[in-house]
Amino acid sequence: ASRTSLILYDASGDEIDRREVAIPCGGSLFWRYGEMFDKAARTRAGAGDGGYVVVRDLTCRLFGYHGLLKGDSAFSLDHMFGF
C-alpha cells in the first residue's frame, strides 16, 4: 500500500491539516475535499480563498484527477503524479 499524505495549506503556504491514507497496490481512493478536511480546517485554510491541497507520496506513482462540481455541471482533469 502507498503512504500518501494529503496536506491542506492556506494561501500563505502554512500547513493547516494533514491526512495520511494508504492506497492498495493497483487500487484507488476516491475522496472529496469537504469530506477529508472538516469545516474548521477548511475555514482556517481560507477555503475558496487561496487554500489548496498537496498530494505527496514517495512510495509510488499516482494517477489522479481533479473534479469540479457546480450544481448539475461537472468537469474533470486527468493527470499523473510522481514523474
N, C-alpha and C positions, 0 to 999 in steps of 0.2 A: 504494500500500500504506500501511497505517497505520504509525505509530510508537508502539507500545504498550509501556508499562512494567508489569511485574508485580513489585511491591515487597513483600518479606516483612519484617514488623515483629515485634518482641517485644511482650509485654504492656505494657511501659512506653513504647512508641512509638518505640523506637530501630530504625533500619533495619538489617536483618541481611544481606539479599541482594537482588539485583535481576536480572531477566532482561528483555532487550529483544526484542520479537517484531515481525514485520511481517505483517499480515493483508491479503491481497489485496482490492481493491475487489470487493464482492459475494461475498467468500469467507468462510472461517471458520477457526477454530483451536480444536481440542479439546485440552485439556491437563488433567493431573492434578497436584495439589499435590505428591504424593510423587515424581513424575517430573520436575517442573520444578525443584524445590529438593531438593538432596541431603540425606542424613540428618544430616550435620554442621550444615548451615544450619537445618534443622527443629529440631534439638536446641537450638541456640543461641536460636532464637525461642521455645522452650518449647512446641513443637507440642502441641496439645491442652490447653494450659495458658494460653491467652490470646494466643498468636501469631496473626497474621492477615495477609492479602494485600490490597493495594490495587491495583486496575487503574486505571492513569492513561493517558489519551490525549487530546491536544489537537488531533489531526488529523482525527478523525471521531467519529460517534456509534456506539456499540457496543451490540449486543443480546447478552444473555448469560443464563446460568442457573447456579445452584449445584446440584450433585448431591451427595446424601449416600448413601453406600453402607454397609451393615452386613449382612454375611452374604449372605443371599438377598433382603434387602429394599433398596429404593431409594426416594428422594424427590427431586424437583427443584422449584426455584422459578425461574420466568422473571422477567426484569426488563430494563429499559433503562438504559444508562449515558449520560451526557453530555447531559442535557436543557438 
